[in-house]
Amino acid sequence: RADAKDVLLVNWQGHPHREGSETALFASSDIVGAMRRFLEKKDDDVLFAYFSGASGNLNNHSYIDGVTTTADHAEHGEKLVSYITAAEFKPVEAAPIQLIYRTEKLTSKADKNKQFEFPVCAFSIGDVAFVTAAYEMFDTSGQAIKESSKFDTTFVITYSNAHNGYLPTLDAFEADSSYEVRITKVV
């Protein structure tokens, strides 16, 4: 698809995994791969790109009507395509790219005297903004970023440039009810 005239960016706030048998859980890109195949069959002149959004407290089937398991990745991918193709698309004209990059400090959960650097990168192309993080943020964090954005469209992209684990919200730490809080390296 190197010669495709259009690029379709999909930012889905849910894990790109599928559930295997009842005794095993397989991490996989099968859902994303199935979604790409369905979309590219619809239009052979589009390059499909998937970005994992803020999803630390979400599973795929949390937001897909009628889906309670993701064992059939092709069925799940097709269901996601039905959401995507029902969306209103607008072309974005090429425009100057603006970039913001800075580093924040996060406290180590194991050693409160130790800090980790947390790179934050945001850039815009025309009226579309992209905010990236090397952590998997919670959905509520991603939604807060989108709501506070001055841009019409904002993509929150996690696992960007590295994968440093989960970045739970303060509410999640207070509730202490999720595995993400138990395994995170930062507070």
N, C-alpha and C positions, 0 to 999 in steps of 0.2 A: 504493500500500500504506500510505498514511498512517493508515488506520483499522485496520490489522492488530492483532490482539490479542496476538500473540507476536512476538518478535524472535529470529532465529537468528543468532548470532555465530559466524563461522568464522574461525579463525586458522590459516592454512596456511603452513608453513615451506617455501616454495618460490617461485620467481619467477613472477609472474602474466603470463608471456609465452608466445608460441608461436613455433615456428621456421617460417620461410617456405620458399621454394624453397631448393635447395642453394646458390644463389649469393647469397641475401639473408637477412637476419635481421630480422624485423619485431617491434618491441616492441608488445604489444597486451594489452588486457584481455579478449580473446576467451575464454580458458579460464574466467576468473571469471564473465564474462557467461553462458557456456554453463551453468556450475554453477548460477548464480542461476536461469536459466530452468527447468532440470530440477527444482530444489528448489521453486520457486514453483508449478510444475504439480502437484506432489504435495500441496500444501496452500495454498489461496488465502487463508488467514488468517494467513500468516506473512510478516514482513518479513525479508529476507535481508541480512546485512551481512558483508562480507569485510574482514579485516585482514591485511595482509602481515606475516608473522612474521620472525624472525631467519633470514636465508637466504643471506647473502653467499657461502657456499661450497657452495650447493646449486642444482641445476637441478630442474625439476619431475619429470623422468623418473628422478631419482636414487632416489625412494622409491615409485614406482608400479609394482607388479608387471606385467610384460608390456608396459610402455610404454617404447619406446626413442627415440621421436621425438614431438614435440608438434605436428606439422604439421596434424593434424585436431583443431582446438580443441574441436569438439562431442564427439568421442569421448573426448578427454582430460577435458573437463568432466564427462561422464557417469561416467567412471571415478572421479574425485574424489568425485562424489555417492555412489557405492557405498561409499566409505570413510566419508563423513559419515553416511549413513543407517544404517550398521552400528554407529555409536557409540551409547553410552548417554547419553541426554539427561536433564538434571534441571532443573526450573524453578527460578528464583531469585526469591525474594520481594523486593519493594522494601525497601530498608534505607538507613540513613544513609550518605552518601558521605563517605569520608575521602580526603584529598589530601595528597601530599608532593611538593614541587617544590624542586629545587636545581640549581645549575650547577657542573659540573666543568670542569677545564681539560685540553685535549689539546694536545700539542706538534705544531707544524707539521713535516711531513716535509721540506719545502724549506728552512725556516729554523728551526733548533732553538731560536733565541731568541724565536720568535713562538709565541703560544698561541691556540687557538680555544676559545671557550666551548661547552660541551656540555651543553645543558639535559636534565635527567632529571626526568620526571614519572611518578609512580605514584599510582594511586587505586584505591579498592575500593568495591564496591557489594555489601553483604552479605558473603558468603564468596567473592566473585570479585574478583581483583586484575587490574589492567591496568598494565603498565610500558611507557612509550613512549620512543622515541629518534628523533632527527632524522638518524641515520645508519643504514645497513643493516649490522646486526651479523651476525656469523657464527652459524651454527646452534648451535655449541658454547656460545657466549655466552648465547644464548636458553635453551638447556637448563639451563645453570648457574643462570640466574635462576629458572627454574621449579622446579628441584630445591631451591633455598634458600628458596623462598617458604613462608610459613607458611599460605598460603591453599590450599584444596582445588583451585581452578582459577585459573591465572594465564595471562593473555594477554600475549605480548610483541609490541608493535606498532612496526614500524619506519616510516621516512618520516613521522614524526609532526611536524607543524608546519613541516617543512622537509625538504630532501633534501641532505645534505652529503657524499654519497658513502659509501664503505665504511669500516667499522670492524673491520679484521681482528684476529685474536687474536695473541698473542705467538708461538705455535707457527707461525702462518702467516708471520710476519715472519722467523722463524728458518729456515723451509724455503725461503722466497722462490720459491715455485713457482706462485703464482697471480697472475692479472692484477689481482685486487683489491688485492694488496700493491703492485703496480707503480703503480697509478693513484690510490691513496688520498692524501688531503691531510694526514692525521694519522698520528702514531705513537702 
